[in-house]
């Protein structure tokens, strides 16, 4: 590859990093310092008893009012999806009330308190981990559980349950599948920012849980020079024959195309050395045409259910839903299913963490007593410029394991 061709991806990476750094920091800032012992695996029963014959009062905290085009789209999608689920709740009545909480922690807490004052029995949201942690603390004194849209397990526990697809869940799925394919020796490649370090830790935990071997770890700065500096080390380790797979966090969207391009140029690419990632490699769609991503593994929701939801949403609302819209639908639908069954404890810790789990937009999922989530995921790859499912998602909670 010529020098001029090499410089273009680097320039794009620099621009993309400048655009996304603030957003990534906002998602994970302070998430490593939860308050109130939220990481305990078990605890007291939390949440009010309900009268299943009466409407369940659900409050949704949406990140609207920021002026950010993407956050306004996300907020609109969450609201619309929650309304769809409430309408679908045959046999259960959902009194859904929506509160625009912006992106600040202070606003999220204020709106959660306003919702509780108005009689809310459970909170959906907020989006960001720091806000979820603060709202959880505020609602604990009021005996109200919180189903946050965050995917950060650092804030899970107590009365806070995450609905987002966590790094731990993704890593466990991919490492487990890799073991069935003979990929036992995994090298971890992680960004040195907060999200990258949380992702790297999740991968290492999954490696230990599944009985695989950590074949090394490389952390790198989120920069062109940082990536260029570690590629030779990764390539050298891969060429020893003691590395079956390279598992990348690549949470900053600009990192994945550039890192994999440089590794491919150094002779490290699937299927010779299996490339794996915590993020969706098929989004945005133009990535399907990147040759260095071909045959890499990543986790995706059940595509049949997801596409049905997206098609119905678009037909109803005249636009595509944000990729996180399904979390609001899942939250409302889970509450409705418990109420429909006549469970007075539908909104308590025990009700929310039923072993049978729930059928969500992206497949089966189950809330754990420690506030984390198990989601049934498929393993996808890119082949011939198309998304291909190489291992389907489990259809029942039995497929989620213990």
N, C-alpha and C positions, 0 to 999 in steps of 0.2 A: 504494500500500500504506500502511496506517495506521501510525502510530508504534508502537502497541502490537504490531502484527503483526511489525514490523521487529525489535523488541527480543527476541522469543522466539528467533529463530535465533541472535542474538548471545549470549544467555544459554546456549543449548545449546553453542555453540562454546566458550565459556569453560570450561564443565564438562568437555567432551570433551578440551580441551587439557590440563587438570589431570590427567585420567586417563591420557592417552597419552604425555605428555612424557617420563616416566621410561623407558617401554618404547622409544621412539624413540631416546633417548640411549644406552640399553644396546646397541641394535643397531649403532650407528655410532660410539660413543665409541672413540677411539684408532685407528680404522680408517684414518685418513689417514697413519699413521706406521708402515708395514710395515717389518719387519726382514729383512735378508739379501738385498736386491736382487731382490725378488719380482716386479718389473715387467718384467724382461727378456723379450724375445720368444722367446729360445731359450736353451738351456743344456745342461748335462750330462745324460746318461741317468740317471734316478733310478728306483729300484724294484727289487725282487728278481725273479729268474727263478723260475718255478714248474714243478712237475711237473703237467701238466694232468690226469693220471690220478688225482691225489690231491685231496682236498678243499681248496678255497681258503679260507684262514683270514681272515675279514672281521670287523673290530671296529666296532660301531656305538656312537657316543657320543650318548646321548639326554639332553635337558635335563630330566630327571626329578629329583624331590626338592626342588623349590623351594617348594612350597606354593601356587604360582600355579595357579589353575584352568585358565587358557588354556595355560600351558606344560606342565602335566600332560597335558592333552588332546593337545597337539602331540607330546609325548614318546611317549605311548601310540600315536598314529597312525603315527609314524615306525617304532616297533618292529614294529607289526602289518604295515605295508606292506613292511618289509624281510623279514619272515618269509614273507609271501605271495610275494615275488620269489624267495626261496631255494627255496620249495616248487615254484615254476614252472620252476626252472632244470633242465629235462630235458636230459640229456646233459652236465651239469656238476654237481659237488658243491660246495655252499657250506657251510662251517663257520662259521655266524653266531654271534658272541658279543656280548652287549649289556652296555654299561657305563652306569650312570646318572651323568652328569657335572654335573648341576645347571646353573646359569647362570654360574658363576664361571670365570675364566680358569685359576686355580690348580687347580681340580677337573678341568677339561678336560685339562690337561697331566698331572696325576697319573694320571687314568684312561687316557689314551693310553699313558703309560709302562707302566702295568700290563698293558694289552692287548699291547704289544710284547713285554714280558717273557714273556707267555703264548703268544707265537708268531704274533701278528697279522701278516699280510703287507700289509694295506692298511687305512686308517682311513676310516670314513664319519662325518662330523660334524667338529667340533661345530657348533652353530647360529650363535653370535654371531661377528662378524668378529674381534674382539680375541682371542677364544679360538682361532679358526682360525689366526690369525697365530702365536700362541705354540705351538700344537700343531705347526704346520708346522716351526717352528724346532727343537722338541724331536725330531721324527721325522726331520729331515734327516740328523742324525748316525747314524740307524739305518737309512737307505736305505729309508724307507717313505713312500709317497705318501698324501696326505690329500685326500679329496673332501668338502669342507665344504658344509653346507646354506645357508651365507651367500650373498647375491647381490652382495656388495660386491667389486668388481674391485680395490680398493685392496690387498687381501690376496692376490690371485691371483698365481701365479708360483712358480718353483722347484718344490717338491714339493706345492704347494697348488693345487687345482682347485676352482672354485666350481660348485655344481650349481644354485644359485638363479638365477632369471630376472633378469638384471642390468638396470640402468637403460640401459646402453649398448645392449644387445640390443633392448629395447623401443623406445628412441628411434630406432634405426636402422630398425626395421621400419615405424614410423609415418611418419617423414620420407620414407622411400623410397616408401611407398604414396602419401603426399601429393603427391610429385613427379609420379606418374602421373596424378593428378587435378588438376594445375595449381596446387597449393598450394606455391609457391616462396618466398614471403616470410613467414617465421615470426617471431613475437615469443615470447620465453621469459618465463614468469612463474614465479618460484621462491621458496620459503620461505627465510628467511635462517638456518635451522638447518643442521646438518651434512648431514643427508639431502637437504634441499632444494638445497644448494649442489652436492653430488655429482650430483644429478639434473639440475640446470641445466647443469653442465659436460658431462654425457653428451649432452644435447640439442644443445648448441652443437657438439660434436664430430660428431654425426650430421648436422647441417645442413651442416657443411663437407664431410664425406665424401660426401654425396649431391649436392653441387653446388647446394644451395639457398642462400637469402640470409637472414642474421640481420637481422631488421627491428627489432631493439631487445630490450632485456632489462629486466625490472622485478623486483627482489627486495623481499620484504615480510616483516615480523615475523609470527609465528604468533599473531595476536591480532585481535580485532574491529577495533580502531582501526587496526592495521597494514593490514588488508585494505581498510577504508574509505578509507585514505589513498592507496592506489595505484589503486583502481578508476577514478577520473577520468583518470589518466594513460594507463591501458590503453585506455579508451574513446576518448580523444582521438586516440591513435595509430591505432586501428582505423578511425576515421571518416575518416582521411586518404585511404583507398583504397590505401595502400602496405603493408597487412598482410593477407595471405591467411588466416593461421591464428594462433591463440594456443595455444601448447603449455605446459601447466601441469605442474609437478611434483606439487603437491597430495598429498604423501606423508602428511601428518597428516590422518587420516580426517575430522576436523571441518571442514577448510578447504574441501574441494571443494564441498559443498552451498552453503555461505555465499558463497564467492567467485563461483561461477557464478550464484547468485541475484542478487547485486548487479550483476554484469556484464550479465545479461539485462535487468535494470531500466534499465541505462544504454544498452541497444540493441545489446549485443555478445552474439551467440548464433549457434549453428549453424542453418542452413548459410550464412548471410550472411557471417560470419567463422567459419571452421571452428575449433571447439574440439577440442583434443587433450589427452590426459593420460597420464602414466606409470603411473597406478594403474588398477585395475579399477573402472569406473564402474557396473558392474552388481551389485556387492557392497558392502554387504548388499542383499538383494532389494528392500527398500523404496525404494531409489534409483531403481528402474525407473519409479516413479510421479512422479519429480521432473521437471517440464516443462523446466527450464533445462538438463537433461542430454541431452535428446532430440537425436539426430543427431550427438552428439559421438563422436570416435573414440578407441578404446583397444585395447590388444593383449590377446589371450586365447589360451590353449592350444587345441589341436585338441579341439573339444567332443565329438565322437563317442567318441574314446578316453578322454577324461577322465570322461565320464559312465558309460562301461562300468566303469571302475575304481571309481568312487564307488559304483555300484550293487552291485558284487561285494563291496566292502569292507563296506558297510552290512549286506548279507545275512549276511556271515560274522561280523562283530563286533558287530552290534546297535546301531551308532551311525554317524553320518556321519563321514568322515575329516576331519582338519584339512586346509586347502587346501595345506599344504606336505608332506603325507604322501607324495605322489607322488615327491618328491625321493629318499626312501629306496628306493622301489621302483626308480626309474631307476638309482640307483647300483649296487644289487645286480644288477639285470638286465644292465647293461652289463658288469660283471665276469664274470657267468656266460656271456654270449655270447662273450667273448674266450676264456675257458677252454674252452668247448664246441668252439671252432674249433681247439683243440690248440695254442694259442700259448703258448710258454714265456715270452714277454715280455708276457703279458696285463696285468701290473700295473706295467709300466715306462712311462716317458714316451711312448715310441713306440707301445706297445700302446694306451694310453688315448686317444691323440690320432689314431687312425686316421681317414683322410679320409672313409671311408664313414659315420662317425658311428654313432648308435644309435637304435633306435625306442623312445621313452619313452612314459609314460602320457599326457603332454600333447602328444605329437608327436615328430618327429625332433629330435635334438640332437647336437652335436659339441663335444668338448673341444678347446681350442686349446693350443698349446705354451706360451703365456704364462699359462696357468691360467684363462683366461676361458672362457665357454661361448657357443655359438651355439644358440639354440632356435628351431625353426620355429613361428611364431605366426600366428594369424589376426587380422584387424582386425575388431573388433566395434563396434556402435553400439546405441543404444536407440531403438526405433521402435514407436509404438503401445503403449508400456508393456512391450515385450518385447525381449530380447536378439536382435539380428540380426547375422549374419556378413556383412560387405560384401566381404571378400576372404579366401578360405580359406587355411589354413596349408599350407606346402609338404609334400609327402608323402615326399620323399627329401632327402638331404643336398645334392644338386645345387641345390635351391631355397634353400640357405643362402648361396650365393655363395662367394667366395674365402675 
